[in-house]
Amino acid sequence: MKINDTTQFRKIIDDLRNLPEESDDINAYGGDDEGVLLRLYEALCDEKLYDDISNAYIQLYSIDFQSKHEDIDTFYENFYECNERNDKLRACKWLNQNEASAWIYNNPDEIYAAYRKIMFEFEAIYLKN
C-alpha cells in the first residue's frame, strides 16, 4: 500500500514525538490534548489503510476507547462495525496480547507504549523519505 499524500501522517508523527515517551494517562479516551492518537485512527480509517500495522493500531484504539467509553462488550459485539472478527484476530496476532478488560485497565502504560511502537513502525513503513 502507498499513501499518496503523507503530509497529515508526518504531522501526526511529529506531534507524537512531542508527547512523553511514557504515560499512564494518555489513552484513546483522554490525556492527549493534541488528539494525536485519535487523529491517527481517523487518518487510517479515512485512507482505508487496513494492512497488518494499520489494523493493529485501529483495533488497539477501538479496544482502548470502547472499554473506557462504554464497556469492552461493544468491541466484541462490533457495535461500531469496525471490529470484524478477522480484523480482531489479525490484531491479536500482531499485538501478541490477550484482549481482556482487566489487562486494559491495569496496563495503561503498556497500551500507550504499544501506540507509540505502532505509530513509529507505521512511519518507517509509509513515511520513508
C-alpha positions, -999 to +999 in steps of 0.1 A: +000+000+000+011+035-007-001+068+008-005+095-019-003+125+005+018+118+036+016+153+050-011+147+076+007+115+087+040+132+091+023+159+112+008+133+134+041+115+139+058+148+147+032+156+173+037+121+187+073+130+193+062+159+214+042+136+238+060+120+267+077+087+260+058+070+289+024+078+304-003+062+325-027+090+315-026+091+277-052+068+261-079+067+234-102+084+259-081+113+272-049+127+284-037+137+249-045+174+244-033+173+208-056+144+199-026+125+183-040+091+190-074+099+176-060+118+146-040+088+135-070+065+140-092+088+118-065+092+092-060+054+089-098+049+085-101+078+060-072+064+039-087+029+042-053+015+053-061-019+067-027-037+063-015-055+095+002-025+111-027-001+104-052-028+115-033-034+147-035+003+155-072+006+146-081-024+168-059-013+197-076+021+196-110+006+194-104-017+223-090+011+244-117+036+236-147+013+238-136-003+271-133+032+287-163+048+270-190+021+271-175-012+281-154-038+264-186-056+252-191-031+225-158-041+210-167-078+209-202-071+196-187-050+167-211-022+177-194+004+156-188-021+127-151-015+127-141-047+145-148-076+122-138-110+137-109-115+112-096-080+119-096-087+156-078-120+151-051-103+129-046-076+155-043-101+183-017-120+164+002-088+157-001-074+192+006-108+207-016-099+237-048-112+251-079-090+248-090-087+284-108-057+301-087-061+333-055-060+313-066-028+295-075-011+328-044-022+346-018-015+320-023+020+305+014+025+303+018-006+281-011+004+259+005+038+254+038+022+246+021+000+220+005+031+204+040+046+201+056+014+188+028+010+161+030+047+151+067+047+147+066+014+128+039+029+106+062+059+100+091+036+090+069+017+065+049+046+049+067+078+056+102+070+043+119+099+026 
